[in-house]
């Protein structure tokens, strides 16, 4: 049997983008590009539970970073993402290649202030607030 790439991050990002009014495109990676940005990172969280049929229940941690000149936009966007993910069901988030079955999601870290950054050293350069929130997703793979 050949290995199938896990498409969890893409399906979750698609679900968030379709259900939350985002101020920028949600991209993979820790993106500190000039201007506003929304990015996410994904990593396994904790040990997997193995079933007799070979499937595993596993949690993955998503950290979403928001960078915007108005701090409240970051906070409101992260809150909307967390609320949307906590209301997600297996019928709403599905793998396109059958690499996972979505079980649930929950917020693990409320939005928190990370930093104030400036894109360049100019005296009139725009300052941006950077905030991050995290949630975990439980799936069967």
HELIX and SHEET records of a PDB file:
HELIX    1   1 UNK A    8  UNK A   19  1                                  12    
HELIX    2   2 UNK A   71  UNK A   86  1                                  16    
SHEET    1   A 5 UNK A  26  UNK A  28  0                                        
SHEET    2   A 5 UNK A  37  UNK A  50  1                                        
SHEET    3   A 5 UNK A  56  UNK A  68 -1                                        
SHEET    4   A 5 UNK A 127  UNK A 140 -1                                        
SHEET    5   A 5 UNK A 101  UNK A 118 -1                                        
END                                                                             
